[in-house]
Amino acid sequence: MKHQNRTLSLSIVSGKGGVGKTNLSLNLAYALFQTAQNTLLVDCDLGLANLDVMLGISPEKNLNDILDKEARAEDIVYSLEDNGLGLIPAASGVTDILDLDEDQQMQIIQRMENLLYKYNFLLLDVGAGISRTVRAFCQMTHKQVVIITPEPTSLTDGYALIKVLHTRQKIDDFHILVNMVDSEKEARLGFERIRAACAKFLQLEVGYLGQVQNDPAVLDSVRKQTPFFKLSPRSRASRDIMNVAEKLTQLRSDAMESIASVPPLRMGEPVT
């Protein structure tokens, strides 16, 4: 019997490093779980693979086991919280998914499919930039969350990422999250610049997910290898990330009909 999909998949991406993408991915997973959303976070940054470092954990299995060793998908999930928050770690230097032929990629997706249906959200923490690997992961998911900061270079690189994904991979569902701001006004100004560029040059509308403001709790959490949402739940950053989680929950609700017949992960066009 064919599943009716209820899992919303998101690629979390950035045009450049240093914008806090992985930290936000981790805390967003915790915030979604807090709102009663079963969530699976997958470390797809195959070059760095540092979600486990941020958490101070050393999982026995990682994404490499399903790529190279044919492990069961259930066996490589590391439980972050009981009853619905899991992590599939990556490993630095693992086999690049693009080194596998399309049949092998499809086998991996099919092997993971039954596991993914158990979750409300699937978050892929994808590497920064516009590499072939980044583009391959992005076209597997329903929506893209693009992390930017107000810095001009971040805005430029964020737009460049959206342009490549839209023009080359035909992706058109983007949502912007602005990190490292001092106010909502600053975040809105940054978003407006990238929104206007996308509308003018790509004829593409992008959505605003919100902002995460500068907060000492973020740096403190990194030092203590504990998500700031868990360590300082009343902090400004935690309130902001909860607002983002609530918006994503609404997005999932609105998308139920459109994703019902689309699996959580899907094969896209060949990436060149």
C-alpha positions as CSV (number, residue, x, y, z in Angstrom):
1,M,0.0,0.0,0.0
2,K,1.4,3.4,-1.0
3,H,2.0,5.9,1.8
4,Q,0.2,9.2,1.9
5,N,3.2,11.4,2.7
6,R,2.9,13.8,5.7
7,T,6.6,14.5,6.1
8,L,7.7,18.0,5.0
9,S,11.4,18.0,3.9
10,L,13.6,21.1,4.1
11,S,17.1,21.7,2.9
12,I,18.8,24.3,5.2
13,V,21.4,26.1,3.1
14,S,23.5,29.2,2.9
15,G,25.5,30.9,0.2
16,K,28.6,31.2,2.4
17,G,30.0,29.7,5.6
18,G,30.0,31.6,8.9
19,V,26.3,32.5,9.0
20,G,25.3,30.1,11.7
21,K,23.5,27.6,9.5
22,T,24.4,24.4,11.3
23,N,23.6,26.0,14.7
24,L,20.3,27.2,13.5
25,S,19.5,23.8,12.0
26,L,20.2,22.1,15.3
27,N,18.1,24.5,17.4
28,L,15.3,24.5,14.8
29,A,15.1,20.8,15.2
30,Y,14.7,21.1,18.9
31,A,12.1,23.9,18.6
32,L,10.0,21.8,16.2
33,F,10.2,18.9,18.6
34,Q,9.1,21.2,21.4
35,T,6.0,22.0,19.3
36,A,5.1,18.2,19.2
37,Q,6.6,17.7,15.7
38,N,8.6,14.5,15.3
39,T,11.7,15.7,13.6
40,L,14.7,14.0,11.9
41,L,17.9,16.1,11.4
42,V,20.4,14.8,8.8
43,D,23.9,16.1,8.6
44,C,24.5,16.4,4.9
45,D,27.5,18.7,5.1
46,L,29.8,15.8,4.0
47,G,32.9,17.9,4.1
48,L,32.6,19.3,7.7
49,A,30.2,17.0,9.4
50,N,30.1,18.9,12.7
51,L,26.7,18.5,14.2
52,D,28.0,15.7,16.4
53,V,30.8,18.1,17.6
54,M,28.3,20.8,18.4
55,L,26.5,18.3,20.6
56,G,29.6,16.7,22.2
57,I,28.5,13.3,21.0
58,S,30.3,10.4,19.2
59,P,27.7,8.3,17.4
60,E,28.8,4.8,16.4
61,K,27.1,5.0,13.0
62,N,26.7,7.8,10.5
63,L,25.5,8.6,7.0
64,N,28.6,6.8,5.7
65,D,27.1,3.5,6.9
66,I,24.0,3.8,4.7
67,L,26.0,5.1,1.7
68,D,28.8,2.5,1.8
69,K,27.8,-0.3,4.2
70,E,24.1,-0.8,3.5
71,A,23.1,-0.3,7.1
72,R,19.4,-0.1,7.9
73,A,18.2,3.5,8.1
74,E,16.8,2.9,11.6
75,D,20.2,1.7,12.8
76,I,22.0,5.0,12.0
77,V,19.5,7.3,13.7
78,Y,21.0,8.8,16.9
79,S,18.2,9.7,19.4
80,L,18.6,13.3,20.7
81,E,15.3,13.1,22.6
82,D,13.0,10.2,23.3
83,N,9.8,10.0,21.3
84,G,10.6,11.9,18.2
85,L,13.9,13.8,17.8
86,G,16.6,12.0,15.8
87,L,19.9,12.8,14.1
88,I,21.6,11.0,11.3
89,P,25.3,12.2,11.6
90,A,27.6,12.6,8.6
91,A,31.3,11.8,8.7
92,S,34.1,14.0,7.3
93,G,35.4,12.6,4.0
94,V,32.6,10.1,3.4
95,T,31.8,8.9,0.0
96,D,30.2,11.7,-2.0
97,I,26.6,10.9,-2.9
98,L,27.4,12.2,-6.3
99,D,30.0,9.5,-6.8
100,L,27.1,7.0,-6.8
101,D,25.1,6.3,-9.9
102,E,21.4,7.2,-10.1
103,D,20.3,3.6,-9.3
104,Q,22.5,3.6,-6.1
105,Q,21.1,7.0,-5.1
106,M,17.6,5.7,-5.6
107,Q,18.3,2.6,-3.6
108,I,19.4,4.8,-0.7
109,I,16.4,7.0,-0.9
110,Q,14.1,3.9,-1.0
111,R,15.9,2.4,1.9
112,M,15.3,5.5,4.0
113,E,11.7,6.1,2.9
114,N,9.8,4.0,5.5
115,L,11.9,5.6,8.3
116,L,11.2,9.1,7.0
117,Y,7.4,8.6,7.0
118,K,7.5,8.4,10.8
119,Y,8.5,12.1,11.1
120,N,6.6,15.3,10.6
121,F,9.8,17.2,9.5
122,L,12.9,16.1,7.8
123,L,15.7,18.7,8.0
124,L,18.8,18.4,5.8
125,D,21.7,20.5,7.1
126,V,23.4,21.0,3.7
127,G,26.9,22.4,3.1
128,A,27.4,26.1,2.2
129,G,27.9,27.3,-1.3
130,I,26.7,26.1,-4.7
131,S,28.6,22.8,-5.2
132,R,27.1,19.9,-7.1
133,T,26.5,18.1,-3.8
134,V,24.6,21.0,-2.3
135,R,22.4,21.2,-5.4
136,A,21.8,17.5,-5.4
137,F,20.5,17.5,-1.8
138,C,18.4,20.6,-2.4
139,Q,16.4,19.2,-5.3
140,M,15.6,16.1,-3.1
141,T,13.5,18.2,-0.7
142,H,10.1,20.0,-0.8
143,K,11.4,23.4,0.4
144,Q,14.6,25.4,0.9
145,V,15.4,27.4,4.0
146,V,18.2,29.9,3.1
147,I,20.2,31.3,6.0
148,I,21.6,34.8,5.5
149,T,23.0,37.6,7.7
150,P,22.7,41.4,7.0
151,E,26.3,41.5,5.8
152,P,26.5,42.5,2.1
153,T,28.6,39.5,1.2
154,S,26.0,37.2,2.8
155,L,23.2,38.8,0.8
156,T,25.2,38.6,-2.4
157,D,26.1,34.9,-1.8
158,G,22.5,34.1,-0.7
159,Y,21.1,35.6,-3.9
160,A,23.7,33.7,-6.0
161,L,22.7,30.4,-4.3
162,I,19.0,31.0,-5.0
163,K,19.8,32.0,-8.6
164,V,21.7,28.8,-9.3
165,L,19.2,26.5,-7.6
166,H,16.3,28.2,-9.5
167,T,17.8,28.5,-12.9
168,R,19.8,25.2,-13.0
169,Q,17.8,22.9,-10.8
170,K,14.3,24.5,-11.4
171,I,13.7,24.9,-7.6
172,D,11.3,27.7,-6.7
173,D,10.2,27.3,-3.1
174,F,12.6,29.4,-1.0
175,H,12.2,30.8,2.6
176,I,14.6,33.3,4.1
177,L,15.8,33.2,7.7
178,V,18.0,36.1,8.7
179,N,20.6,35.4,11.5
180,M,22.8,37.6,13.6
181,V,20.7,40.7,13.6
182,D,20.2,43.3,16.3
183,S,16.5,43.9,15.6
184,E,13.6,42.7,13.5
185,K,13.9,45.9,11.5
186,E,17.5,45.1,10.5
187,A,16.4,41.6,9.5
188,R,13.5,42.9,7.4
189,L,15.8,45.3,5.5
190,G,18.2,42.4,4.7
191,F,15.3,40.3,3.5
192,E,13.9,43.1,1.4
193,R,17.1,43.4,-0.5
194,I,17.3,39.7,-1.4
195,R,13.5,39.6,-2.1
196,A,13.7,42.6,-4.5
197,A,16.7,41.1,-6.3
198,C,14.9,37.7,-6.7
199,A,11.7,39.4,-7.9
200,K,13.5,41.7,-10.4
201,F,16.1,39.4,-11.9
202,L,14.5,35.9,-11.4
203,Q,10.8,36.8,-11.4
204,L,10.7,34.7,-8.2
205,E,8.9,35.3,-5.0
206,V,10.7,34.2,-1.8
207,G,9.2,33.9,1.7
208,Y,10.3,35.5,5.0
209,L,10.6,33.0,7.8
210,G,11.9,35.4,10.5
211,Q,15.1,36.3,12.3
212,V,17.3,35.2,15.1
213,Q,18.8,38.1,17.0
214,N,22.3,38.3,18.4
215,D,22.3,36.8,21.9
216,P,25.0,35.9,24.3
217,A,23.2,32.6,24.9
218,V,24.2,31.4,21.5
219,L,27.9,31.7,22.1
220,D,27.5,30.2,25.6
221,S,25.7,27.2,24.1
222,V,28.4,26.6,21.6
223,R,31.0,26.5,24.3
224,K,28.9,24.1,26.4
225,Q,28.1,21.9,23.3
226,T,24.4,22.2,24.1
227,P,21.7,23.8,21.9
228,F,20.8,27.3,23.1
229,F,17.1,26.3,22.8
230,K,17.7,23.6,25.4
231,L,20.2,25.5,27.5
232,S,18.5,28.9,27.6
233,P,14.9,28.4,26.6
234,R,13.8,31.9,27.6
235,S,16.6,33.7,25.7
236,R,15.9,36.0,22.9
237,A,17.4,33.6,20.3
238,S,15.3,30.8,21.7
239,R,12.1,32.8,21.4
240,D,13.1,33.8,17.8
241,I,13.8,30.2,16.8
242,M,10.4,29.1,18.3
243,N,8.7,31.7,16.1
244,V,10.4,30.2,13.1
245,A,9.3,26.7,14.1
246,E,5.7,27.8,14.5
247,K,5.8,29.3,11.0
248,L,7.2,26.1,9.6
249,T,4.5,24.1,11.3
250,Q,1.9,26.3,9.6
251,L,3.8,25.9,6.3
252,R,3.6,22.1,6.7
253,S,-0.1,22.3,7.5
254,D,-0.7,24.4,4.4
255,A,1.3,22.0,2.2
256,M,-0.4,18.8,3.3
257,E,-2.4,18.4,0.1
258,S,0.6,19.2,-2.2
259,I,3.1,16.9,-0.5
260,A,0.6,13.9,0.0
261,S,1.7,12.3,-3.2
262,V,5.4,13.4,-3.1
263,P,7.8,11.3,-1.0
264,P,10.0,13.1,1.6
265,L,13.1,12.6,-0.6
266,R,13.0,12.4,-4.3
267,M,15.4,12.1,-7.2
268,G,15.8,15.2,-9.2
269,E,17.4,15.9,-12.6
270,P,21.1,14.9,-13.0
271,V,23.3,17.6,-11.4
272,T,26.1,18.9,-13.7
